[in-house]
Amino acid sequence: MKTRIKNLREDSDLTQEYLAKILNISQVAYSYYELNKRSVPVEVLIKLANFYQTSVDYLLYQTDERKPYPKK
């Protein structure tokens, strides 16, 4: 099963190396997140949600609504 972060990355035609640089982590660490071999830290989830302009809930399959929540 593909992860949402993998789908978003591929849909955006980005490489794991590029995302790893954005997140200030190694490509191997990012790869483990996509393969579900390692849990994604909350800080990284927030960075990914902001990068893709979505919500953490969407990344974690808690909703299928890709639009982020409105800011207060």
N, CA and C atoms as a LAMMPS dump frame, in Angstrom:
ITEM: TIMESTEP
0
ITEM: NUMBER OF ATOMS
216
ITEM: BOX BOUNDS ff ff ff
-5.0000000000000000e+02 5.0000000000000000e+02
-5.0000000000000000e+02 5.0000000000000000e+02
-5.0000000000000000e+02 5.0000000000000000e+02
ITEM: ATOMS id mol type element x y z
1 1 1 N 0.839 -1.19 0
2 1 2 C 0 0 0
3 1 3 C 0.879 1.248 0
4 2 1 N 0.622 2.13 -0.918
5 2 2 C 1.371 3.375 -0.976
6 2 3 C 0.918 4.308 0.136
7 3 1 N 1.828 5.108 0.592
8 3 2 C 1.483 6.1 1.592
9 3 3 C 1.06 7.392 0.914
10 4 1 N 0.346 8.215 1.649
11 4 2 C -0.082 9.495 1.089
12 4 3 C 1.115 10.359 0.74
13 5 1 N 2.153 10.326 1.572
14 5 2 C 3.292 11.192 1.26
15 5 3 C 3.98 10.75 -0.032
16 6 1 N 3.961 9.455 -0.293
17 6 2 C 4.536 8.97 -1.557
18 6 3 C 3.667 9.411 -2.732
19 7 1 N 2.359 9.266 -2.591
20 7 2 C 1.455 9.694 -3.664
21 7 3 C 1.594 11.185 -3.947
22 8 1 N 1.64 11.988 -2.894
23 8 2 C 1.778 13.431 -3.084
24 8 3 C 3.104 13.771 -3.759
25 9 1 N 4.168 13.114 -3.335
26 9 2 C 5.488 13.367 -3.93
27 9 3 C 5.491 13.001 -5.408
28 10 1 N 4.981 11.823 -5.725
29 10 2 C 4.973 11.381 -7.123
30 10 3 C 4.054 12.254 -7.976
31 11 1 N 2.902 12.64 -7.435
32 11 2 C 1.986 13.514 -8.177
33 11 3 C 2.612 14.868 -8.463
34 12 1 N 3.536 15.288 -7.61
35 12 2 C 4.218 16.573 -7.777
36 12 3 C 5.525 16.431 -8.558
37 13 1 N 5.824 15.223 -9.026
38 13 2 C 7.062 14.944 -9.769
39 13 3 C 8.313 15.378 -9.002
40 14 1 N 8.33 15.029 -7.704
41 14 2 C 9.469 15.356 -6.855
42 14 3 C 10.22 14.082 -6.498
43 15 1 N 11.484 14.231 -6.181
44 15 2 C 12.285 13.085 -5.767
45 15 3 C 12.339 13.002 -4.246
46 16 1 N 12.683 11.823 -3.763
47 16 2 C 12.891 11.662 -2.33
48 16 3 C 14.037 12.561 -1.868
49 17 1 N 15.058 12.691 -2.676
50 17 2 C 16.197 13.533 -2.323
51 17 3 C 15.768 14.981 -2.118
52 18 1 N 14.889 15.47 -2.985
53 18 2 C 14.422 16.846 -2.875
54 18 3 C 13.65 17.049 -1.571
55 19 1 N 12.71 16.139 -1.292
56 19 2 C 11.931 16.264 -0.063
57 19 3 C 12.809 16.13 1.165
58 20 1 N 13.773 15.249 1.116
59 20 2 C 14.688 15.077 2.248
60 20 3 C 15.437 16.376 2.524
61 21 1 N 15.863 17.069 1.482
62 21 2 C 16.533 18.356 1.669
63 21 3 C 15.597 19.377 2.294
64 22 1 N 14.374 19.433 1.819
65 22 2 C 13.378 20.366 2.366
66 22 3 C 13.171 20.098 3.853
67 23 1 N 13.139 18.829 4.22
68 23 2 C 12.86 18.426 5.605
69 23 3 C 14.117 18.355 6.47
70 24 1 N 15.278 18.55 5.846
71 24 2 C 16.557 18.489 6.55
72 24 3 C 16.793 17.116 7.194
73 25 1 N 16.518 16.081 6.405
74 25 2 C 16.745 14.697 6.826
75 25 3 C 17.451 13.97 5.689
76 26 1 N 17.889 12.752 5.938
77 26 2 C 18.534 11.984 4.874
78 26 3 C 17.486 11.389 3.933
79 27 1 N 17.936 11.059 2.726
80 27 2 C 17.038 10.416 1.761
81 27 3 C 16.608 9.056 2.29
82 28 1 N 17.487 8.363 2.979
83 28 2 C 17.164 7.048 3.528
84 28 3 C 16.052 7.17 4.578
85 29 1 N 16.154 8.172 5.45
86 29 2 C 15.111 8.383 6.462
87 29 3 C 13.774 8.653 5.78
88 30 1 N 13.79 9.511 4.756
89 30 2 C 12.548 9.802 4.044
90 30 3 C 11.987 8.542 3.39
91 31 1 N 12.847 7.755 2.805
92 31 2 C 12.427 6.506 2.173
93 31 3 C 11.738 5.589 3.186
94 32 1 N 12.291 5.509 4.383
95 32 2 C 11.678 4.674 5.435
96 32 3 C 10.281 5.164 5.792
97 33 1 N 10.07 6.484 5.769
98 33 2 C 8.725 7.011 6.031
99 33 3 C 7.756 6.545 4.955
100 34 1 N 8.177 6.629 3.696
101 34 2 C 7.294 6.211 2.601
102 34 3 C 7.012 4.713 2.631
103 35 1 N 7.956 3.935 3.091
104 35 2 C 7.797 2.477 3.132
105 35 3 C 7.15 1.985 4.422
106 36 1 N 6.779 2.919 5.288
107 36 2 C 6.2 2.588 6.599
108 36 3 C 7.148 1.749 7.45
109 37 1 N 8.446 1.938 7.261
110 37 2 C 9.432 1.245 8.081
111 37 3 C 9.787 2.058 9.318
112 38 1 N 9.422 3.329 9.305
113 38 2 C 9.69 4.223 10.422
114 38 3 C 8.531 5.202 10.545
115 39 1 N 8.134 5.499 11.774
116 39 2 C 7.072 6.48 11.999
117 39 3 C 7.582 7.877 11.689
118 40 1 N 6.709 8.67 11.117
119 40 2 C 7.065 10.045 10.784
120 40 3 C 6.88 10.907 12.03
121 41 1 N 7.932 11.608 12.469
122 41 2 C 7.792 12.483 13.634
123 41 3 C 6.777 13.592 13.375
124 42 1 N 6.151 14.055 14.42
125 42 2 C 5.126 15.096 14.309
126 42 3 C 5.674 16.328 13.592
127 43 1 N 6.893 16.723 13.921
128 43 2 C 7.481 17.909 13.295
129 43 3 C 7.585 17.748 11.78
130 44 1 N 7.931 16.558 11.345
131 44 2 C 8.046 16.283 9.907
132 44 3 C 6.662 16.254 9.27
133 45 1 N 5.684 15.68 9.946
134 45 2 C 4.314 15.676 9.423
135 45 3 C 3.803 17.096 9.213
136 46 1 N 4.076 17.959 10.162
137 46 2 C 3.635 19.351 10.04
138 46 3 C 4.321 20.022 8.855
139 47 1 N 5.627 19.806 8.702
140 47 2 C 6.352 20.384 7.565
141 47 3 C 5.799 19.87 6.248
142 48 1 N 5.501 18.566 6.184
143 48 2 C 4.947 17.998 4.953
144 48 3 C 3.56 18.561 4.657
145 49 1 N 2.731 18.661 5.673
146 49 2 C 1.385 19.21 5.483
147 49 3 C 1.469 20.645 4.973
148 50 1 N 2.349 21.445 5.558
149 50 2 C 2.519 22.826 5.097
150 50 3 C 3.067 22.869 3.678
151 51 1 N 4.035 22.016 3.375
152 51 2 C 4.634 21.982 2.045
153 51 3 C 3.585 21.662 0.981
154 52 1 N 2.762 20.66 1.249
155 52 2 C 1.745 20.227 0.282
156 52 3 C 0.426 20.979 0.431
157 53 1 N 0.369 21.92 1.346
158 53 2 C -0.832 22.712 1.593
159 53 3 C -2.035 21.823 1.857
160 54 1 N -1.855 20.944 2.83
161 54 2 C -2.916 20.032 3.238
162 54 3 C -2.895 19.937 4.758
163 55 1 N -3.616 18.985 5.303
164 55 2 C -3.643 18.809 6.755
165 55 3 C -2.893 17.54 7.153
166 56 1 N -2.459 17.52 8.389
167 56 2 C -1.832 16.315 8.928
168 56 3 C -2.843 15.178 8.911
169 57 1 N -4.103 15.472 9.178
170 57 2 C -5.144 14.437 9.136
171 57 3 C -5.209 13.768 7.767
172 58 1 N -5.044 14.547 6.706
173 58 2 C -5.049 13.966 5.364
174 58 3 C -3.857 13.033 5.182
175 59 1 N -2.697 13.455 5.649
176 59 2 C -1.501 12.622 5.525
177 59 3 C -1.639 11.314 6.296
178 60 1 N -2.391 11.362 7.391
179 60 2 C -2.557 10.188 8.25
180 60 3 C -3.832 9.393 7.955
181 61 1 N -4.476 9.68 6.841
182 61 2 C -5.699 8.966 6.418
183 61 3 C -6.86 9.137 7.397
184 62 1 N -6.885 10.249 8.126
185 62 2 C -8.01 10.52 9.018
186 62 3 C -9.136 11.227 8.282
187 63 1 N -8.834 11.734 7.097
188 63 2 C -9.819 12.367 6.239
189 63 3 C -9.379 12.191 4.789
190 64 1 N -10.324 12.253 3.891
191 64 2 C -10.009 12.231 2.47
192 64 3 C -10.062 13.638 1.879
193 65 1 N -10.348 14.622 2.716
194 65 2 C -10.396 16.021 2.294
195 65 3 C -8.974 16.573 2.247
196 66 1 N -8.515 16.898 1.054
197 66 2 C -7.138 17.346 0.898
198 66 3 C -6.936 18.803 1.311
199 67 1 N -7.997 19.602 1.211
200 67 2 C -7.876 21.022 1.564
201 67 3 C -7.523 21.151 3.041
202 68 1 N -6.625 22.06 3.37
203 68 2 C -6.283 22.257 4.784
204 68 3 C -7.438 22.921 5.529
205 69 1 N -7.383 22.817 6.834
206 69 2 C -8.386 23.48 7.66
207 69 3 C -8.188 24.993 7.555
208 70 1 N -9.284 25.753 7.658
209 70 2 C -9.122 27.216 7.617
210 70 3 C -8.373 27.694 8.852
211 71 1 N -7.531 28.708 8.644
212 71 2 C -6.787 29.283 9.761
213 71 3 C -7.679 30.263 10.496
214 72 1 N -7.51 30.327 11.793
215 72 2 C -8.328 31.246 12.612
216 72 3 C -7.684 32.602 12.671
